[in-house]
Amino acid sequence: MKRPPAGTIPEAPGSYQFKDAHGRVIYVGKAANLRQRLSNYFADPRTLHTRTADMVATAESVEWIIVRNEVEALMLEHSLIKEHDPRFNVRLRDDKSYPFLAVTVDEQWPRALVMRGRKRRGTRYFGPYAHAYAIRDTLDELLRSFPIRTCSPAKFNQHHRLGRPCLLFHIEKCSGPCVGEIDEAAHRQLVEELCEFLDGDTEPIVKQLDSEMRAAAANLEFEKAARLRDRLSTVRRAIERQQMVADKSEDVDVIGLADDDLEASVQVFYVRRGRVVGRKGFVLDKVEALTPAGLIDRVLDHLYSDDPPQGVPKLVLVPTEPEDLDLYQQWLTLARGSRVEIRVPQRGDRRVLLETVTANAKEEFVRHRLRRAGDHNSRSKALNELQKALDLPEAPLRIECYDMAHLQGTDYVGSMVVMEDGLPNKREYRRFKVHVPGNDDYGAMEEVLTRRLKAYIAARDATPAERLAGGLDADGQPTEEVGRRRPAKFAYPPQLLLVDGGKGQLGVAERVVNELGLADEIPVAGLAKRYEQVYVPGRPDPVDLPRGSEALFMLQRIRDEAHRFANTFHGERRSKRMTRSSLDGIPGLGDVRQKKLVKELGGVNAVKQASLEELKAVKGLPDAVAEAVFAHFHPPADSA
């Protein structure tokens, strides 16, 4: 890469982006002084860390964005990493979706449930927990003391219509809001008490139950006293599950690390009011050169760049100070709204606590390396076998596989699944609605591949201004939208494009890449179900991949995953069309009202059987539309 003239690089804070020959961002960094920081990359390559030298050798250009201060540079770096997912920035590996105990406080009758994945507004989250069964056991204990709703909206509406509560009410694990056994204010009070308890504020609940139990006994209400005694026992058992590790007034996150030259295991304990209320662990792949302090930077970036599950605490304990302690303390203080400290404990209980979390990180790192050792070797072997057998220019680190699904030409869909470094990358999966007449698998495959590869060409050939469009405001500052945007779809080309099928499907793929001028860039292959034969262009006979070989097994896995993904999408579309077809055509009942009506009443059959009064009682449904729905399913007798 040619070094930019030093005079053109500003001596100002900002974020810089290295780009490859295709214009893709491969590394994002931040700097208090862009000129000083960037000059470090253009030293003698022999003096650079191996990974840094690889990045500089791959890069074709470097760009930068100036901001007002270091905190804004840090926030812009987060946004750009999230947007571009650069290959040379630290990556999370084995970062599974941890389960949370969630309480939907924005609903009329809030409920408690186990949730994973993306968080939504109006819901309070507690955790994360290492295992879902740990949440369910804790919730099962607490429901006897805080019997709030746990059922789905459909089940709630079903029992509301029936006028009979479910089994949970009879075993005293639900207060029966669906049948009016408790009013809304009392139920919400139970919800608030449960949330306070899960936050670690347990003493008021214990004192309240104890005083109510004694008062009931003093008034000779022995049955009530016995019920309160049982509630108190279950609360105390649940408290025992939350390990006491610090002073009762302390809110602190404790970060433990164990690492080698390639990876780092991270464990985080969330301590609120002195008790461990959640924990999280993940593995970082060190694809960039990192000092111990730089590693802490990346861990803090990951933990607090998005909405953290337990919020930002007053104190964060770390094994090593970050490279710029003041910068990160300013950033977290801004996020919390009050002062936040980052410390390395030297002695006392906090030091012991950090050592405990670090011991957990070391133990998990050992388990991770044992799991990955055999897996990594087999994946490397499979990729090398594929390169040799299919005569590829390089090992196919990114493989894309395509499949179609339909039922007699209806609800036609296509799927694209992606395997990177031999592992599925579900964030890159894509689904396609296909628009071909009749039963035409070849036409469907051509449409999907053409759409995907044209999108890649458009992303590859876009100008820098087009790539950054919408990312900065008039003053050159990052907009809020940057943080919400996902990386550009189809930005990376596959190093092997695999289609599910034999010579026919392969011919379609070959024709598409040739017409788009990508034949020299993207190799194609087809995997036929019959005899599991692999076909490539220019060979009349299938490629001989031995049965039981790692290469064939890898192709089978991605082919089966593409088949599963396509069938799942097809089933969703078909189910949606079939279940909602009976509601189509009713005057005034559009798409949004259909969804609301089905959700409120608990299903399409419930809508069909609902009385006119029940339909009119649905909030937001005009009486005229309710009458039209009722008339649609209950026509006059003389019209039969």
N, C-alpha and C positions, 0 to 999 in steps of 0.2 A: 504494500500500500504506500502511495506517495504521501509524504508528510506535508500537512498544510503549512504555509508560511507562518512563522511564529507571530508575526505582527497581526495576522488576521484573527488569531484566537484571543478572545477578550479576557481580561483579568477580572472576572466577575463570577459570582456563584451561578450554578446552573446544572443542567443534566446534559450528558453527551451520549450519542448513539453511534456505535460502529455498525456498518452495513456491508453485506457481501456483494458479489457481482450481480445478483438479481435484485438488489435494492432492499433485501429483507434485513431487519434489525437483528443482529446476532449478539449484541451486548449493550446494556444500558448501565451507566454509572452516574454518580453525582460528584460535585466538587465545590469547595469554597472558592477556589481559584481555577478556572477552566484551563488557562494557559499553563499553569504550573503542573496541574494534574495530567493533562494530555501529553506534555513533553516526556513524562516518564515512560509512555508506551513506545516511544521512538528511539529508545536507547539500543545498544547492541543486543540483538536477540539472544546471544549467549548469556547475557546477564539477567534475562527475564525468566520468570517462572515458566515451566513447560507449557502449562495451560494458557498463560497470558501470551506466550510466543505463538501458540497455535491460533489463538483468536486474532492476533494482529496479522498473521500470515493469511488467514481466511478473509479478513476485511478488505474491502476495496475503497471505502470512504468513511469519513467520520463527520457527524453533524452535531450541533449543540443548540440548546435553548437556554437563554439567559432568564434568570428570575431575580427577585429582589433580595432574598436572603437564603441562608442555608436550610432553614426549615422548609421553605417553599421548594428548594432543590430536592430535599428528601421526599416530599409529597409527590413532586413531579416524577421522580424516579420510580416510586411505587406505581403510579398510574401507567407509566410507559412499560414497565415490566409486565403488568397485568394485561396491557393491550397487546403487546407483541410476543410475549412468552419467549424471550431470546434464548438461543441454544447454549450460550456460554455463561449465562447467569446461573446462580445456584438453583437447583431444582429439588422439589420435594419428591421423595420416593416412598412408597408404602405408606402414604399419608391417608389412611382409611377414614371413612366418614364416621366419626364418633357419635354415639347416641347421646341425646340429651333428654332430660325430663322437662317437658314443655307444658305450660299452662296458658290456655287461650283466653287471656283476660279481656279481650275486646268483644267476646261473644256475650249474648244476653245471659246464657247459662254457661259460664266458663267450664272447661273440662281439662283434665290432666291426661297426658299421653306420652309415649316414647316417640321421639322424632329424630331424623337424621337429615343431612343435606343442608340446603340453603335456608337461612332463617327468614322469617317474614315479620312484618310489623304487627303490633298488637298481640304478640305472644312473648311470654317471659320464659327464658331458658335457664335450666340449672344443670350443671355438669361442666364439661363432658365427663362421661363415665367410660371406663375401660371396656365394659361389657353390658349389653342390653339387659341381661338377667339381673345385674346388680341394681338397675333402675327399677325393674319390675318387682324385685323383692322388697326394695325400700318403699315403693308406692303401695304394695300390698299391705305392708305394716301400717302405713300412714292413713290408709283409707278408713280404718276402723276409728281413727281419731278425727279425721277430716273427710267425711264421706261425701266428696264432691263428685260431680258427673265425670265419667270416663268413656261413655259410649259415643259412637259416631252420630252425625246429624240424622242419617236415615233411620237408625235404630231409635234415637230419641223421638223423632216424629212418629214412628210406628207405634211406640207404646203410648205416646200422647193421644193418638187417635183411638187406640184400643181402650184407654183408660185403666190399663193394668201395668204395674211396674215390672221390671225384669228381676232376675234372680239376685242381682247384686243388692237390690233394696231389701230383699228378704233375709240376706245374710249380713245386713247392716254395713255394707261397704258402699252404699249410695243413699243419699237422703231423699231420693224420689222427686226431683224437680219436674220430671216429665208428667207426673200425675198430680202436681200441686201439693205434695206432702211437705214442702218447704217453700217459703216465699223467696223472692229474688234477693232481698236485702240480707236475709239470714244465710242464703247460699253463698253470696259474695263475701260475707264475713268469714265463712269457712275457707274460701279461696284465699283471702288475704292472710289468714292465720297460717295456712299451708305454705304460702310464699315466704312469709317471715321465717317460718321454721326451716325451710330449705335454704334460706339465706344465711343460716347459722344463728339466728336470734331465737334460741330455744328456751331461755329462762322464763320469759313471760308466759309461754304456753304451759310449762310445767307448773309454775306457781298458780296460774288460773285454774287448771284442772285439779290441783291439790286442794285449793281453797273451796272449789265447788263440791268436791267429794266430801270434805269434812262438814261443810254446811248441810249437805243432803243427809249425812249420817246423824248430825245433831238434830235435824228435823224429822228423824225416824223414816226418811225416804230411802230405805235400804236398797231397793231395786235400782233407783237412780244412782245411789252411791256406788253400787257394784259395777254399773256400766261405766261410770267415771273412773273407777279404779282400773278397769280393763283398758280404757283409753290411755290412762296415765302409763300403764305398763308398756303398751305398744309404742308410745312416744319415747319412753326411755330406751327401749330396744333399738329404735331408729337412731337415737342420739349416739348410741354405742357404735353404730356403723360409721359415724363421722368422727374420725380420729382427731383428738385434741393435740395440737402441735405447737401452739403459740399462745401469747396473752389474749384474753377474750376481746380486747379492743382492736386487735391487729387485723388489717386487710393487706395481704401480701401475695404476690406471685413469686414462686421459687423455680428457677430454671437450672436444670442439671444437664451436663454434657458429657459424652464419651465419643471420641473420634479417632480416625486414622487419617492417612493421606488422601483417601478417596471419599469417605463418607463420615457423617456425624449423626449420632443418635441423640435426640433431645427429649427430655421429660420435663413437664411443667405441672406443678401442684398449685391449685388455686385455693388459697387459705382465706376464709372470711370469718371474722369474729373468732379467730383462733382455731377454727376447725377446717379440715380439708373437705371442701364441698365439690371438688371435681379434679380431674387430672387429664392430661393429654400427652401423647407421645408421637413423634414422627421422625423420619430419617431424611437428612439432607445429602444430596449428591453434590460433592464439591467439584463442579465443572469449572470453577474459576479459582485462581490462587487466593488463599485466605489465611491471614494471621489469626491467632486465637481471638483477638479483639474484633477483627473483621467478621469472624464467624458469629460472634455475639450480635454484631450489627444486623446480619442477615436473619438471625433468629428473632430479634426484636421487630424487624420489618414484617416478618410473617405473622407474628402473634398479634400485633397491634395495628397493622395497616387497614384491616377491615374491622367491623364491629366485633370486639372480643366477647366471648360468651359470658364472662363474669364482669365485664367492664374493665376500666383501667384502675388499678389499686393505688394506694398512696405510696407503696414501696415495692420495688422489684429487686429481688436478690439474684445475682448472677455470679458465676465463677471467675469471670474476668471483666474488667470494665470495657465498654465499647470504645472504638477508636476516637469518637468525639462524644464524650460523656455529656457535655453541656447541651449539645445539639439534641440528643435523644431525650434528655430530661425536659428541654423546652417543648419538644414535639408531644411527649406524653402529657405534660402539664396542659398544653393546649387542648388535647383530646379529652382530658378528665375535667378541666375547668378549675382545677386547684393544683397545688404543688405536688409533683411526683418526684421521688428520689430513686436512683438506681445505685445499689451498693454491692460491694463484695464483703460479706461478713467475715470478720477475722477471728471471732471467739464467741463463746456463749451459746445459747439455744439456737440462735439463727444460723451459726456455723454448723451446728449439729444437724439442723433441718436441711441445709444445703447439701451436706454430705449424704444424707438419706436419699434425697432426690437424685444426686449424682450416682449413687449406688444403683438406683432403679434404672438410670440411663445406661450404665455399664452392663447390667444384666440383660436389658433389652437389646443392646448392641451385639452381645454374644449370640443371643437367639437369632437376631436378624442375619448375622454373617453365616451362621450354620444353615439357615433356611436358603440363603441366596447363593452359597458356594456351589452346590450341585446345579441349581437352577441357572446360574450365570454361565457355568461351563457348557451346559447343554444348549443354551441359547446361542452362545458364540459358535459352537460347533455347527448348529443348524444354519446359521447365517453364512458361515464359510462354505458349507456344503451347497447351499443354494447358489452362491456366487459361482462356484466351480461348475455345478451341473447345468446351470442355465446360461453360462458364459456371460455373466454380468460384469460391467466395468468396475463395480465395487460391491462390497457386502450390502445387501438391501436393508439398511437400518430403518427405513420407513416403507412398509408394505401396505397397500390399499387393496381391499377386496370388495367386489360389487356383486349384488344378487337382486333378483326381481321376485315379486310375489303378487298374486292376483287370484281371483276365483272366476273362471270362465270369462276373463276379460274385464271384470268389474273391480273397483277399488284398487287399481294398478298402482303399485309403489315400488321404489327401489331403495336399496340400502348401500351405504359405504362405511366400512369399518376399517380402522387403522391400527396397525401394530408397529410400535417404535421400539427399537432395541430388543425385539422379540417379545414385548409385552403389550397388551391391549391399551390403547390410549382413548378412553371413552369420551374425553372432552372433544376429540376430533371426529367422532362418529357423525354422520349426516344421514338424513332421511329425505326422500324425494317423492313428491306426488307426480305420477307419470301420466302424460296426456297422449296416449296412442289409441287409435280405434281398434276394437276387437282384441283377439288373443295374439299379440305380436311381441314375443320375447326379444327378438333381434331389434325391432324398432324401439322398444323400451330401453334396452341396453344402450343403444346409440344415443337416445335422448339424454339419459343420465350422464354418460361419459362426456358428451359434448358440453352439457351445462357445467359439469365439474371442471373440465379442462379449460374452457373459455374463461371461467372465473379465475383460474390460476393465471392465465395469460394476462387478464386485466389487472390482477394484483401485481404481477411481475413487472408490467410495463407502466404502472402508474407513476406519475411524477411525485417528488417529495411533497410538493404543495398539496397534491390530491390525497396523499397518505395522511397528512397532518390536518386535513380539512376538518373543522369542527372541534379540534382539540385545544385551541387557544382562543382567548378573548381578544378584544381590541388592543389591550395593553401587553399582549404577549404572555399572559398568565394562563396556567392550565384551568380549563373550565371544569365544572362538576361532572360533566358528561364523560370526560376522559376516564374517570375512575369507574364508570359503569360500562364502558364499551368493552366488548369481547375482542380477542385477536381476530384479524381479518380471516374470513372463511377461505379455505383452499389456498392459503398463502404459500404452502410448501408443496413441491412436486413429489410424487412417490418415486422411490428407487426401484420399485417393482409394482406394476399394476396387474392385479390378479382378478380374473373373472370366473364366476362359478359356471362352468360348462366346458364343452369340448371345442372342436374346430370351428363350429358355427359362431359361438360367442367370441372366440378368439379372433376370428376374422372381422367381426364388428369392431372390437377394440383396436385391432391393427389399422383398420381403415380410418377410425376417428383420429388416432394420434398422427397418422400420415397426413390427413387433410388439414390438421391444425399445425403442422410443421414441428411436431414434438417427437418424431420417431427416434432421433438421435439422443434425445434427453430422457425419455421414459420407456423402459423396457416393459413388455407385456407378456402375460402367460395365462393359460386357462387350465383349471383343474376339473376334469370330468368326474362325475360321481361314479360312473361305471368303471370298475377296476382301479379307481383313484389314479388316473393317468394324467400326466402334466404335458401340455402342449405349448410350444413356443413358435413364433413365426419362422418360416424358412426351413422347418423340419417336418417331413411328412409323418414321421413316426414319433410317438411320445418319448419324452425324456425318461431315462431309466433312473428313478429314485427308489432305492431298495426299500422293501417293506420293513417297517420298524425303524427306519432312519429318522434322525432328529429333524432333517429338512422336510420330509414328507409329513411328519407329525405336526410341524409348525404350519404348513400350508393347510392341512386338514382343520386345524384349530381355527384359523382365521376364516376359512370357508364356512365352517359350521357356525361361527359367530355371525357372519354376514347373513346366513340363512335364518338364524334365530331373530336377528334384528329386523330383517325384512318382514318375516311372518308376524312379529309382534306389532309392527306398525300397521300391517295389513289388517290384523285382527282388531286393532283400535278403530281404524276407519270403518271397517265393516260393522262392528258393534255399534258405533255411534250412529251410522246410517240406519241400521235396523231398529235400534231402541228408540230413536227419535222420529222415525218416519210417521208414526201414528199421530204425532203432534203437529206435523207440517200441514200447512194449508188452512189453519184456523185463523180467521180474521183477527188482526191485532196481536197475535202471538208470534213474535219474532224470535230470533236466536237467543237473545239475552233473557227474555221472559220465559222461554222454554227451560233454559238451564235453572233459573231461579225457582220456577214452579216445581220441577222435578226434585230439586234439592230440598225445598220446603216440605214437600209432601212425602218424600222418601222413595221416589221411583215412578216410572211411567204407569205401572199398574195402579199405583195409589192415586194418580191423577185421574185415571179412567173411572175409578170407583168412588171418587170424592163427591160429596154432596155439594149443592150450589152454595150453601152457607159456608162450607169449608173452603171452597174456591174463593169466595168473596173475602174470607178472612185472611188470605195471603197478602202480606204487606207489599204494596207497590203494584198490585194487579188490579186494573180498573174493573168496575162491576160489569161493564159491557163485555170485556174480554172474558171475565169469569163466566158470564152467561153463554158466550159463544163456545167456550170449552165444554161446559156442561151439555149444551145442546148437541155438540159434535159427538159426544159419547152416549147421549141419552135421547135419541131422536124420538119424535112423537110416534105413537103406536101405529097410526094410520099411514105413516110414511114407509113402513116396512114392506 
